[in-house]
């Protein structure tokens, strides 16, 4: 019979799975399977197991004698030979499946299957009991309840699932007792108001080697339950806190794996406790929350990894590993903090800078690498560091260095990294770097378009097959380009005076609008008539307004002024635009003569004079007076006055015929006073009666010069022939001309037929040289 029971127990453990296997299966790739909370997927297990038990009705035992009668597995009730109740399948709709009270003998309930009803097993004033290798499911009250004075009870190797209760604990409740032990049980998919397992108002409690997972409540809770040990348990995927201690002092909490719980890893409201050698990983709020403790508390040698990590949009971005609600001083030593890994200049595996916790506490010996406590196999996430841009949606530009913490495989396997980005908020991902061992990557963002929906993701892979990643939830912006401003007016060619409103288009883009970045404008003008050109700032009332009132009254007249508008964005980008040339007139402008007189001869009776209008910013009436001067401006002779147009036809018959080199002046007159004037270059005037003679003389002079040159050329050519083509020494044109002028031409003697000439001094020199 005992051999059959052994194989049934073995089969039960095989089907349910060991705690370590369950953890490893659920952690492959660090992906926790939330669908495991569906109770329907376990329906086949109890149906299969029911066929291996003896069906039995509910059992109630009220004294030691009834206990002896109910012991279908024998026993004497002694410590070494307890009464045994075994191999029963008790499936009920209401009531308690096994209810034992008011007994003192040793007994053991083992290898049973209980389904339904209220409480699966209830012990009340029943000491020295053991509940072992039993499967309990679908209860509406605690599956196992150990109550008043039921001291020295042990609950070992049981599986409890799918139990639900509106108040209290769903799976195991231990209350008002001493010396209880809960060991190596698997508890999952239970739903209790308080917790899956709860100890209250009891002393000397031991909770070791249990698997508490996927429950819709806290994992383990102690209330006014002093002194005990919580060791080598695994708590994960619970909708509440992994371990919750309230007014329960003197506990050693060691070597537990507490991860992926939806509130805290540990909620600590107990004095005189040690929390050491635990792995507290990936819990949604705090790794450890400390509240109402004013005495001794030691938190050392723990792995504190990625708690609160998925609330990345909350300050601080990686959450709080430890929260201390009431100010007091505790012991923090030699913990591994996933967000505090450097520097370690002396390579002693201790971070050189203490890990700050609060104003009273720090860990001065923070570890660089995590401890391998063996309960779970995890790969820590590659958390970004020094990268606030990726957490708060800030814009990045140019080449940007992405840095992250080392990922550590708890088995010590090697790790490599891949860097990915998305430009559409995670809909599509593109790889930047594939399988590198470094923990940084320089990203040239200029290769990408500016945008507001960028995400970055770091993926870690270990050689043992685990993969994990980190991606901030808030998208960020790439902003490398700032639009150049465009002038609405004053783009070039304008004529301005007095005060003038300069307008330009407002500079914006999707990144500026998305982040609410500030844009400021700086307006200036450059006068290129200055040597060197000087830039002057124009005051803008509000730096963010895209217009300014430009007071030009103090500027000297200039036609070489350009406006410059500079745009500065609060993220550091700058752009600018320069206008074309603008003419600014604040003094009355000169009446520049437009008619070109340079080197001009006039043979007509009239000449058309044109000049540029003078401009008066005060808009006073302007007239023009015309003058000419025959002696380079020493004396001026009035041509006409009081003109209102900027042109005049001048009759040269007014000019004295003896004056043939004149200059003209236009005077701008306001209130009969000359305000400004402009003088022309010279004009050569020829009188009417000298027209023909002048032309004839010029023709004769041209013909004479031509004949002289031709004759000289022939003479020189002939002389070269007679001298047997002897070349002249190289001379300049001026010297050659001088020689020709000094030559004396003689008549040719017809008898001798020799060329005779009186040599000049220059020719004598030539002969001496030859």
Number of C-alpha atoms within 10 A of each C-alpha: 6 8 8 10 17 13 11 18 18 12 13 20 16 10 10 14 13 14 21 16 13 14 21 15 16 19 17 17 18 18 12 16 13 10 9 16 19 11 14 9 10 15 9 9 12 16 10 9 17 19 10 15 16 14 15 14 13 19 13 17 19 15 15 20 11 13 23 21 12 17 19 14 17 16 18 15 20 13 13 10 13 22 26 22 22 23 24 22 24 24 21 18 13 13 16 24 28 19 19 23 21 16 22 18 20 24 30 23 23 23 23 26 26 28 25 23 21 22 28 33 23 22 24 21 20 28 26 22 26 20 21 22 26 24 24 29 25 26 30 24 27 31 36 24 24 28 21 19 18 26 26 18 24 19 23 21 21 23 23 29 26 25 29 26 23 12 13 19 31 35 36 26 22 29 25 18 25 21 17 26 21 23 21 22 25 22 27 27 28 32 27 25 15 21 32 37 29 25 27 21 17 25 21 17 24 18 22 22 21 23 25 27 32 29 29 23 27 33 36 25 24 25 19 17 28 23 18 22 18 21 21 21 24 26 27 31 29 32 21 26 31 34 23 25 24 19 18 26 22 19 23 18 23 20 23 25 25 30 29 27 32 22 21 32 36 27 21 25 20 27 21 16 22 18 22 22 23 26 29 28 27 26 32 24 24 28 32 26 19 21 17 16 21 15 12 15 22 17 20 20 23 26 25 26 23 27 28 25 25 19 16 18 16 13 11 12 17 22 23 21 26 19 18 20 11 11 15 17 18 18 13 22 20 20 27 26 21 27 20 17 21 15 13 14 10 9 10 10 17 22 25 19 15 15 22 13 15 13 9 11 17 17 22 17 20 28 27 23 21 24 19 16 18 13 20 23 23 23 27 25 27 25 22 25 14 10 15 13 15 25 22 19 22 20 23 18 18 15 13 14 12 18 18 20 18 24 26 22 25 18 16 16 14 13 22 18 25 20 21 18 19 17 22 14 17 17 7 10 16 13 12 15 15 12 13 14 13 13 17 17 17 12 16 13 16 15 10 12 12 22 18 23 17 21 23 25 24 23 20 26 23 21 12 14 12 20 22 20 20 18 22 23 19 18 23 26 25 23 25 19 15 20 15 18 21 17 21 11 13 20 19 16 15 14 14 18 22 15 11 13 11 17 17 17 14 17 20 16 14 13 20 20 11 12 14 10 15 14 20 17 24 18 22 18 19 18 21 16 14 12 7 8 12 11 16 13 13 18 14 18 11 11 17 16 15 23 20 20 14 18 14 17 16 11 14 13 20 18 18 17 23 21 24 21 22 16 23 19 17 12 16 10 15 17 16 17 16 19 18 15 21 21 17 21 23 19 19 21 21 20 22 19 22 13 14 13 18 11 11 13 14 17 15 14 14 13 14 10 18 18 17 15 20 23 20 16 15 11 8 11 11 20 21 23 19 22 18 20 19 20 12 14 15 7 10 16 14 12 18 13 14 13 15 14 13 18 17 15 10 16 13 19 12 10 17 11 14 10 14 16 18 19 19 24 23 27 22 27 21 16 10 12 10 14 16 16 20 17 18 18 17 20 19 16 21 20 19 14 9 11 12 10 10 12 10 10 10 12 11 11 11 10 10 12 10 11 12 10 10 11 11 14 11 11 12 12 12 13 13 14 11 11 9 9 11 10 9 11 10 8 9 9 9 8 12 14 12 12 14 14 11 15 15 11 12 10 9 12 10 8 6 8 8 11 13 13 12 11 14 15 11 14 14 11 11 12 9 7 8 8
